[in-house]
Amino acid sequence: MPELKLMKGNEAIAEAAIRAGADGYFGYPITPQSEILEYLMVEDAHKRTGMVILQAESELAAINMVYGAACTGKKIMTSSSSPGISLMQEGISYIAGAELPCLIVNVVRGGPGLGTIQPSQADYFQSVKGGGHGDYRLIVLAPASVQEMSDFVPLGFDLAFKYRIPVLILSDGVIGQMMEKVDLFDQVPRATEFDQSWVLSGKTHDRPKNTITSLDLEALDMEKHNHHLQAKYKLIEQNEVRYEEILCDDAEFIFIAYGASARICQKATQLARDKGLKVGLFRPITLFPFPKKEIFARSEKLKAILSVEMSAGQMIEDIQLATKFRVKSEHFGRYGGVIHSPSEVLEAMENLIKSCDNGNK
Amino acid sequence: MTEEIIIAGFGGQGVLSMGKILAYSGMMQDMEVSWMPSYGPEMRGGTANVTVILSTDRINSPILNEFDTAIILNQQSLDKFEPLIKPGGILLYDNSGITRFPGRKDIKIYCVEATEEASRMSMVKTFNMIVLGAYLKIQPFVKLENVLKGIAKSLPPRHHHTIPMNNDAIIRGMEIVTQENK
């Protein structure tokens, strides 16, 4: 029996964590995602499933608690917002190097620095290119609705364990703070039996010692480990690309946008269609792996692409690489905590269409 | 049918909770709903606003820059949002503290003296429900029974004894709302 609730995106993440059978959450409050920790505390997650909820003394402590707990093979997560996620980067790099599964949620706010508390999407580079030091990637999921905030928690855990990789849910202040209907999935019991082959759970006589570390002083061994990581990321790029297309079939111009910007572009798409303009929306759901092939395949039929992101233009670089510059691609976005309106986005698209038409004359 | 609403006023006037009740009410009527607050530092003592969308279809953008209806509870919000109402749209405002009155000719303007009525009824806290009643009278998309269900969903059980009082305030708002330009 589906359970329909009206929830904030942040609350949906927290409820989904309990229902997905998460074993532990370690975090530190920061706007605009404090409701996640607050909800887990108020709901008494520990009483409901035995899930451990701990407010750490800082983001550094939280991510290192995640590192430690994830070594035991349990479902572990944390959440923060931009400045807090920056503080966690060292730990995330270690976790990626040590190949541990975990779920990290970033409800992005305006930056740089302490920035502002209003929504932003300016953490794209940090999220999809690594973030900390070294050659590593995270799987990055970009929810565009409260429903997806809920759905991507179990999906995120599944992917994290499938590839033993940290998964990042890259959200923003809009999706975190807004309320929408959400269809909650049934409670999944916390796992009692799971793959113990690599975990640190106390060595028994019948298995060799497991070691979890990101350190290897032998350069050749470390290179081998890096090859292994890169092969894993290749596999993820082959298997895990997710995206949604809206009115793209006959489109001559498309928006490419994720998260809150995708919702705003959906409205702009509708407004453009009302004016008879052949506009569509391509929404990457995974930002790593980025839907490169899909965008390349589509680009042949297109006159231009408008990348819309609450940033100065980050995803546009991946779009230009994906299309190999064979179609005109531009960026539009307000940033620093300002949200672009549907009309502004539509106007940017109309200007792009005009510039293409003039070019043809 | 899609109704795009902005509710704006001072922090503490019950702007966000009125929006929440409206969203819950729409949900009780099987509508699609979204509720997007301004959550900036302006909330503390300054202006607060929330965008509520009720629709029979899937809602695309929770962020809007023009509205079918604006429910306005202070001067700053009136100045800011009156120009953003769609032609033919609705402006509902409480006239307490308003010195620069709305002047657009291409929208329908309604006034509800909710601040005054709430103190007359000695129920200052139900001020926002008087305004909600006025809105429901003008735009009867959501049935009163669903609004009462919405209030029950929105309020924690320890406050459920206030539902009859809220009901009275909504009815009162329906009675006292007046159209200014016909």
Chai-1 contact restraints between the chains, C-beta under 6 A:
chainA,res_idxA,chainB,res_idxB,connection_type,confidence,min_distance_angstrom,max_distance_angstrom,comment,restraint_id
A,L6,B,Y24,contact,1.0,0.0,6.0,A-B,restraint_1
A,L6,B,M27,contact,1.0,0.0,6.0,A-B,restraint_2
A,Q118,B,G40,contact,1.0,0.0,6.0,A-B,restraint_3
A,Q177,B,Y39,contact,1.0,0.0,6.0,A-B,restraint_4
A,M178,B,M36,contact,1.0,0.0,6.0,A-B,restraint_5
A,M178,B,P62,contact,1.0,0.0,6.0,A-B,restraint_6
A,M179,B,W35,contact,1.0,0.0,6.0,A-B,restraint_7
A,E180,B,S34,contact,1.0,0.0,6.0,A-B,restraint_8
A,R263,B,N60,contact,1.0,0.0,6.0,A-B,restraint_9
A,R263,B,S61,contact,1.0,0.0,6.0,A-B,restraint_10
A,I264,B,S61,contact,1.0,0.0,6.0,A-B,restraint_11
A,I264,B,I63,contact,1.0,0.0,6.0,A-B,restraint_12
A,Q266,B,N60,contact,1.0,0.0,6.0,A-B,restraint_13
A,K267,B,N60,contact,1.0,0.0,6.0,A-B,restraint_14
A,K267,B,S61,contact,1.0,0.0,6.0,A-B,restraint_15
A,I339,B,I63,contact,1.0,0.0,6.0,A-B,restraint_16
A,S341,B,N65,contact,1.0,0.0,6.0,A-B,restraint_17
A,P342,B,S61,contact,1.0,0.0,6.0,A-B,restraint_18
A,S343,B,N65,contact,1.0,0.0,6.0,A-B,restraint_19
